[in-house]
Amino acid sequence: EKSKTLKRGSIPTINLPKKSHEESKPSTSRRIIEKKELVPSKVYKDINDLKSKVSKLGLTGWSRKFDENTFSLDYFDGKHALPLYTLKVDSGLGFTVAAFGWFLPENHHIYLEHKHSVTYVSVASLITEIRNLYVCPGLPLTDSTTTLLHVTDPVDGVSEVTRHTVPLCPEVYCDKDTPYQVSLYLRSADCLMLQTSGEEACDSCSKVLASEVKRQKQSVIKKATSLKEKAPLSGSSKERLIATIQQQRIEAKGLKDRLSGLEKEINSNSITVNESLEGDILNILGNADLKKTPHMDFFWQQQKKLLSSPKFGRRYHPHLIRFCLSIHAKSPSVYRELSSSGVLVLPSERVLRDYRNFFKDSTVRILKQQSF
């Protein structure tokens, strides 16, 4: 290969000296692409532009009303005198929707989605969206829900339920005797009126209905309960008085059954004592001087105490325990006969066994000292 020579005055480009540790060149940063939001184009410039464009649309079933500063569309279902759907647009292109004369609340999804304006949405698409919604059936017409019409909020004095009356067209009832007919609905004060599902009520009406059902259940439970002993009868309802009488009858029947059971048990298990034997026993007990025999006096006092005490959890005097241990040591069969006969209240053999196997603390200490 022919050697190359550097010309005078030129800059060398090959065979240049290199560093022992070559530094890496910094990588170029990626360019941040800013995402610009697309600004929707305005559909209508002003109310006059809206009137001119809507007047060219073929809206079947919708009647138009033009004023100087407003524009409205009404759709009738052929049964009611009030329009089923009403769309009103003001001079600032803000719109409101009503169904049977009931305006939608401000938190309705139509207002939130389109920001309460037809500036960026066409009237045709808005009408199609309204036609796809169903009218809320409201609360069922029952006695309990009708009473809610007169229940007002203690804060603002407004009732939770409102009567919504929609008059029918005269053509519907002209052949009948009634001069005037309406469709009656009961709605909550915050009824959405238009919703995606037509079978069930809206969330606001459902909450009112659920609270009313809960209140009815509580009132039924309260009516079924009986009165307390010192409760006044004048302020109680008829149902609670009936429940109180029924409960008292049940309690009286239970007491009568218990009393008759005790009488049957006494008649079957009692022992008849003639007058002569009764007099002899009373004379023996009356003439006996128990003060002269303190042991007998103490024994009878303990028997009286044990007879009045409950069967379980009895506590026996140590002197009585010693006496019973003495009898049991001499003749266990005699002790069993006395205990099972029921004439005397005596501790069982198990209790005596526990006392007989008891070791005194002093004896235990002496045995410990002797073992060591």
Summary of the structure (lengths in Angstrom):
residues: 372
radius of gyration: 50.9
end to end distance: 116.1
largest distance: 165.3
contacts: 781
relative contact order: 0.05
helix: 43%
strand: 13%
